[in-house]
């Protein structure tokens, strides 16, 4: 086995034995259980996949806490790209495994206590894959932040703030893109109790044309935007979600490696 291969093997062994990973796993199960109780108390009759994807935006909050705890236990001292990338792989893999644990746990609870899954198996698996891949760039950002900031708690706090801002931005984009092209019909009741239906008119707040295409692109580019849509069971843009997530994670990993080496060599 090569030196790099041994480094990766050692990193994943530390991940498997890490108290930070297992503590985060316990937290994930608890949050998933709370999401399940909130789902069944909602009263509406919904399939279990709505439970799984409805909790998808929660997945981003796994990364800052877990990565902060894990990097605190396993600091990277050697100023080489390989050292950073090995650590990045362990952090990202741990984040994805925790996200997978949440999705599978919710799916199991839904199938046992709610109803059988209504989505096709292929569609369900692809949707879950998109959610897991959306975790990659968020985890990469968290690693980069913790690499640049010496105090891990400050890095975790900044990462959480960025996740919240990204969710807010995704929600604002969702609100704009959800506006209808025309206003709904209006029912007018006359003095003689007659009823008249007035057809809807063009909605001045509707976003169309080039601006709409740009906003949709940005919305799909944001990992939080992807998970917001998945949470609403809207997968119309999911064909390009995996490509965006993988490309963003690769760019962020390369940038983080450069920052790490520059910082260590100073």
Secondary structure, 3 states (H helix, E strand, C coil): CCHHHHHHHHHHHHHHHCHHHHHHHHHHHHHHHHHHHHHHCCCCCCCHHHHHHHCHHHHHHHHHHHHHHHHHHCCCCCCCHHHHHHHHHHHHHHHHHHHHHHHHHHHHHHHHHCCCCCCCHHHHHHHHHHHHHHHHHHHHHHHHHHHHCCCHHHHHHHHHHHHHHHHHHHHHHHHHHCCCCECCCEEEECCCCCEEEECCCECCCCCCHHHHHHHHHHHHHCHHHHHHHHHCCCCCCHHHHHHHHHHHHHHHHHHHHHHHHHHHHC
